[in-house]
Amino acid sequence: MNRVNLLIMGPPGAGKGTQADLISERYAVPHISTGNMFRDILKDSSNELARELRKYVEKGELVPDDVVLKMVRARLLNNDSKKGFILDGFPRTMSQAKSLDLLLKEIGREIGLAVYLEASLDVILERLTGRRVCMHCEANYHIKYSPPEEESVCDRCGGELYQRDDDKEATIKRRLEIYGNQIEGILLFYKNMGCLFKVSGDLSAEEVFQAVKNKLEQSNIKTV
């Protein structure tokens, strides 16, 4: 049987992080978010990779693929990834998908399932435009699904809540356009590998999780 080696893909607002957390908890494999990895690595000034990342971050430049691959490789070689992993937010381009495939072969791994969450524009806009973040403690809320007790005030610290620029409608539509131009080739890549699984991200979190769980079992992927 294969290990639980998963990719979670989908447009902004499709629910990737939520599903990655649910799968991680159920199967005791790490949820590996490249965005979180960047932030964690940059906290350690003595880390050689952190110094390399900082050169690009401080200039506002995109981190080159080879640097990202170094970061992903190091994370996948951690002891907690031996049973499997869930990659969230990577790969984002065809170049990254091909490089990841070579990396996994090098370290004796393979993707068991590449989950793609399809979500409609209306659902994405509702989810993202409704998000609010505390200016002080960065706690997250949603005006419909998880509102604060007092409007625009953080329950945790009393700080002011605001809407990030990334969560404004015009910005979201631009991000989706860019994402749409990149994702088709990646989906075909994983389809040709025989591991692509599409599920509607418009469903509830529990319904999506159940669909993924069923697919894992049907695919004879080791889940314990």
N, C-alpha and C positions, 0 to 999 in steps of 0.2 A: 504493500500500500504506500501511497505517497504521503508525505507530511502535509500539514496545513500551511502551504506556501501560497498566499493570496495577494492579488493586486485588487485595490478598490479604486475604480475610476468613475468619473462622472463630472458634469458641469458644476460650477459653483452653486451651492444651495441644494444639491441633489441628496445630501445626507451621508456623504462618505465618512466623515468623522464619527457620526453616530453609529453607523454600521460597523466600522472598524472597532469601536469600543465594545460593542455587543459581542462581536465574534471573538475579540481578544479575551473578554471575560469568560465566555463559554468554553473556549478551547485552550485557555492558558498559554497563548502565544502573544508576543509583543505587538502592539500597534505602533508601527514605525512611520511617523510623519516627518517628511523632510523639512517642513517649516519648523517644527518643534526641535528637530535635530540641530538646525542652524542656530537657534536661540540657545540651546543647551551648550553647544560647543563653544560659542562665542563668550560664554561666561567664564571659561577657563583660559586665562591669559598665557598660561605656561604650555598650552597645547599647540603643537606645531601646525595642526590642521586649522586651529582657531586663528592663528596668525595669518595663514594663507587666506582663509575666508574673509577676515577683516579687511584685507587689501581691497577686495572688490566691494564689500558692503559699504565701507567708508566713502568710496567713490561713487556709490549709487549705481554700480554696474552689475550686470547679471553674473552670477557665479558660473564659470565654465563647466561644461559637462564632466571633464576629467576630474575636477575637484569634487563635484557632487558624487561621482562614482567612488572616489576614495572614501568619502564619508559613509556612503551606503555600504560599501564593502566592509569597513571597520565595524559598522553596526551589526551586519549580518553574521559576523564572526564571533559576536558576543555569545556567552554561554546560554543566555535566555532565548536565543534564536535557534537553538539546535532542534527543538521540536517543531519549529515552523515560524512564520512571520506574516504580518499583514502590512503591505506597503501602501501608504496613503499619500497621494500627491506626487507620485513618481512611478513610471516615466510620464513626462509631459510632451515629449517630442519623439519622432521616429528615431532620431539619432540616439536618444536616451534609451528607447526600447531595445534597440539592437545592442547597445553597449551593456545594458542590464542582462540581456540574454547571454552574452559572452562572459560576463562576470559570474553569473550563476553557474554556468558550466565549469568555470575555473575552480569554484569552491564546492562543486559537487551537489548543486541544488537545481531545482526546476520549478517553474510556476505550475501549481496544481489547478488553480482557477483564477481567471481574470474577470472580476465582476464589474460590469458596467451598469451604473444607475442612470436610466433614462428619465428625464424629468421635463415637464412642460414649462413653457415660459411663464404662464400665470402662476404656477406653484413656486417656481424659483423666485419670481419677483415678490410674492407674498412672504416667503421665508426670509429673504435677504433684506428687503426694505424695512421689515418690521424689527430687525435686530437693533439692540441698543447696548452700549458698553459703558461701564463706569469709568469716568476720567481718572479716578484715583486707584482703585484696586483692580480694575479691568474685568470685573464680574460681568457676565453676559446675561441679557434678558431678551425677551421678544414681546412686543406690545400685544400680541394675540395669544401666543402659546405659553409664555412664561413671564407675565408682566410683573413689575415690582409692586409692592403693596401701595406705595405712593407714586403717582405719575412722575417720571423723570428723576426719581431719587433712588439711589442704590439701597437695597435692604441690608446689605452687609456693612457698609461703612458710611452711608449717608451722602456719598458723593453724587455729583451730577451725572446723569446719563446722556450720552450723545450718540448720534448716528455717524458711523465711519463713512468717509468719502467712498470707499469701496462698496458700500451698501446702498448707494444712491442709484436710482433707476437708470440714468444715462450711463453711468460707469458700468453697471452690471451688464447692460446690453452690449457695450464695447467688449467686455471680458468674454461674454458668451460668443461673440462673433469670432474673436481670436481663437477661443477654445475649439469652436466648430471647425475652423480651418485646419487645426492640428490633429484632431482626434480620429478622423476617418481612417487615416493610414495606420494608426496604432491599433484600432479595432480590427482592421483587416489582418494585421500582423498576428494578433493573438487568435483570431478566428482560424487562420491557416495553421496555427500551432495546435488547434483543437481544444483550447482551454477557455474560450470566451463564453461568458454567461451574462445575458442581458436581463435586467429586471426593472420594473417601473419604480422609479424613485418617488412617484406621486403617491404610492401606497404608504400606509402607516409604517413607522419604524419596525414594529413587531412583525408586520406582514412581510416586509422586505427581508428581515432576519430569518423568518421561517422558510422563505423561498431559497435563500442561500444555504441554510442548514440542510434542507431537503436535497439540494443539488450536491452538496458535499457527500452526503450519504449515498446518493445515486451514482456518484462518480468514483466510489470506493476509495475516497481520500481518508487517510487515517485521522480520526478526530479525538482520540484518547491516548 
